[in-house]
Structure formats: C-alpha cells, structure tokens
Amino acid sequence: MHLDDLYFADDLALLSQTQQEMQEKTTSVAPISLNIHKGKRKILRYNTQCINPVTIDGKYLEDVKTFTYLGSIIDEHDGFDADVKARIGKARAVYLQLKNIWNSKQLSTNTKVRNFNTNVKTVILYRSETGKTTKDIIQKIQVFINSCLRKILQIRWPDSISNNVLWERTNQIPAEGEIRKKRWKWIGHTLRKAPNCVTRQALTWNPQGQRKREIPKNALRREVEKDMRRMNKNWMEL
C-alpha cells in the first residue's frame, strides 16, 4: 500500500517521498480549481536532507517543524509528546472554565466526576488510542487527572489519600488501562472493516524508507503487539 494523501472534509495533507513529487502534487491542484489558503500552506520535512523549496505561484512554502492536523500536533520527530503537552493545556483550560461546577455545594461528587469525564478527560485522551504511550507520557496524563480529581474531592495539603483510594472514590481506572481500552475498541472497529479498506491496511502498513540507527520508536504497532503478548494473542486471532 502507498499512502499519498490525507483528506478529511476540507483539510488536506499531501505526502511525498521526494521534493519533486511534492512539487508536482502542489502544482496539480490548480487545474481542478482547488485553492489552498496561502497562510495555511506549510511544508514539514521528515528524515531527509533535502532543502529544495516547494513553490506555488512562484512563492515559497514555509518550512515548519510542527503543524496541527485535525486537532493533533504533527512534528518532525514523529512523536506524541508535543501533542500530549498541548492536550494537557487544553484540558486544564476546560477544567478552569468549569470551576463553578467543582466548587458547587449543590452538586454531588458523582455529578462532578461525570462532568469531569465528559468535558475534561475526553480532551486529554483524544486520539490516545493511536498514539505512542511511553511511561513518561502516561505519567504526565495520570498526574494531571489525579490532580483534578483531588481538587474535585477537595483534598488539599496537608490532607492526602493514595491513588488507589482516589480512583475507588471517583470510580476511575488508571489512565494506562483507559487508553488500552480505547485502543482495542478502535482496533476491533478497524478489523471489522473490509480487507481493502485503507484504515485497515494502515494498521499493518510498513512505510517506505529507512529509519536512522537509534533506539526503535515506540510506535502503535509495537504497542498493539505488546498488548497481544500480554493476552497471549496474535494478529490471526484478532
């Protein structure tokens, strides 16, 4: 399988192996009356030494180290860290906007926790089912969630409770388990699609090119295979 482009409504991301191929793609949109907003046209180079510019109407496209696609941050390091950092910031902003709910004397703890799960937790866990989950990332997510829950329960220094008691009182499971549940729900949905579906093919797709010699990336496929070993399963059994 060769993945050329990513489309969602009017959001378009062109993928190319070479600068020449990218130039041809950007030039080819004009004949079909596809006008890309000049301020939104960016180039992100990944694992390449080529610095030749890409132009549209004689103007150079801006080279960037990161861009946002469908609400998620894509960077030149093929990482999830920047996206998680941004999501924590967005989730914190939502949490602060709802401070009247957390401080309310009329609302029960269960109602507050349901509001937290619906309005805050969904923000920080968005697309986590398809991202890498290192121990550092999991810890950052869990620390934020625990901090919010302790404030909802009005547990402040010098008072303290263990994380296990906190999760029991708020009917929560650890962030790692929640992400794993989301991942397998998504995988089940994907594997039920037709064999020729791009989404299903992408699950086991090995892109062209070679990585630099370094510690292997903790990619989605490795995450899934690690879970399968834990459950004593293989791809054929899914």
C-alpha positions, 0 to 999 in steps of 0.5 A: 500500500502507498499512502499519498494523501490525507483528506478529511472534509476540507483539510488536506495533507499531501505526502511525498517521498521526494521534493519533486513529487511534492512539487508536482502534487502542489502544482496539480491542484490548480487545474481542478480549481482547488485553492489552498489558503496561502497562510495555511500552506506549510511544508514539514520535512521528515528524515531527509536532507533535502532543502529544495523549496516547494513553490506555488505561484512562484512563492515559497512554502514555509518550512515548519517543524510542527503543524496541527492536523485535525486537532493533533500536533504533527512534528518532525520527530514523529512523536506524541509528546508535543501533542500530549503537552498541548492536550494537557493545556487544553484540558486544564483550560476546560477544567478552569472554565468549569470551576463553578461546577467543582466548587458547587455545594449543590452538586454531588461528587458523582455529578462532578466526576461525570462532568469531569469525564465528559468535558475534561478527560475526553480532551486529554485522551483524544486520539490516545488510542493511536498514539505512542504511550511511553511511561513518561507520557502516561505519567504526565496524563495520570498526574494531571487527572489525579490532580483534578480529581483531588481538587474535585474531592477537595483534598488539599495539603496537608490532607492526602489519600493514595491513588488507589483510594482516589480512583475507588472514590471517583470510580476511575481506572488508571489512565494506562488501562483507559487508553488500552481500552480505547485502543482495542475498541478502535482496533476491533472497529478497524478489523471489522472493516473490509480487507481493502479498506485503507484504515485497515491496511494502515494498521499493518502498513510498513512505510517506505524508507529507512529509519536512522540507527537509534533506539526503535520508536515506540510506535502503535504497532509495537504497542498493539503487539505488546498488548497481544503478548500480554493476552497471549494473542496474535494478529490471526486471532484478532 
